[in-house]
Amino acid sequence: MIIKSLVLSDFRNIENINIEFGQGLNIIYGDNAQGKTNILESIYAATTTKSHKNSKDKEMITIGKDESHVRIIFNKNGLDRKVDMHLKKSKSKAMAIDGIPVHKSSDVFGIAQLILFSPEDLNMIKNGPAERRRFIDMELSQINRIYLYNLSKYNKILVQRNNLLKQISNDMNILDTLDVWDEQLVQVGAEIIKNRRKFISELDEIIKPIHSRLTGGKEELQIEYNPNVIEEDFSDKLKRGRSSDIYNKTTLIGPQRDDVTFYINKNDVRKYGSQGQQRSTALSLKLSEIELFKKKTGDNPILLLDDVLSELDRSRQNYLIESIGDIQTIITCTGLEEFVENKKADGRIYKINSGKIDD
């Protein structure tokens, strides 16, 4: 799978851009605030329906404009596919695949498998559990449409249950209505827990040799899934926690409170790892995603590297670039670092200035 072309109009600081990408390494460089990240954001948003920076749709539209358009041509299994995203300040976004309008995010998710690596990902290990859950959900949703369906359904049930908890705190007569939502929450939540456990187990097997090579055999990395509750206990714990849920007006039990722990040589990386170890863990995680995507889909994912080179030391930079192999990679950087410069013959290079690609 590759991206053949990207057309943008009025997307953040980009008035109009038309880029044709090569099959291998594609380097977009320029000073800060010129539009490099905006290009990757547009690709990510058009294929996942959401900004990787958690920006609202209207925030991605050029200031002073009312709408924005993103068009991406992919080639998947020898066939061209077209994705259009139309952002509007006063209305919900419009999406189309091959010219046919779609109305659900799940219809877009999975049309392309992307792995985005940004400076924020380097902090995922040491930050709170919400970021690690988001990582699991984004990756699983791209390779498992049933998981995406269950996750969307679970979140809707969770919202309904939390709303009901707020109402019950004022009217205990409607307490029994919780049973219906609890049953649905447990049924769908158990599937989410099961899929997350399998995903982390598979990722754990893949990441061990990758991290060992990255660290010259000095470190053994392990990933552990920490479910808030296991499937068999979900129903019972939810019932026993009702009084706390009503008091707090929110659901305290369930996969919405899961976490993941990373260990290096059996020590918790978040608590005891150095900054270098935390960054190596994040890098190993992204490289493991590539291998897992290949295993699950039989195809290469598309790799987006958003200015991470400057955040890594030279050895980690080299390891990352050498690990890319034949995967289409779109990489942004402020300058053509020496080791990237040496790969000019292997890819295409674009310089961006004030939202425009220099000829």
Secondary structure by P-SEA (a helix, b strand, c coil): ccccbbbbcccccccbbbbbbcccbbbbbbcccccaaaaaaaaaaaacccccccccccccccccccbbbbbbbbbcccbbbbbbbbbbccccbbbbcccccccccccccccbbbbbbcccccccccccaaaaaaaaaaaaaaccaaaaaaaaaaaaaaaaaaaaaaaaaacccccccaaaaaaaaaaaaaaaaaaaaaaaaaaaaaaaaaaaaaacccbbbbbbbbccccccaaaaaaaaaaaaaaaaccccccccccbbbbbcccccccccccaaaaaaaaaaaaaaaaaaaaaaccbbbbbbbccccccccaaaaaaaaaaccccbbbbbcccccaaaaaacccbbbbbbccccccc
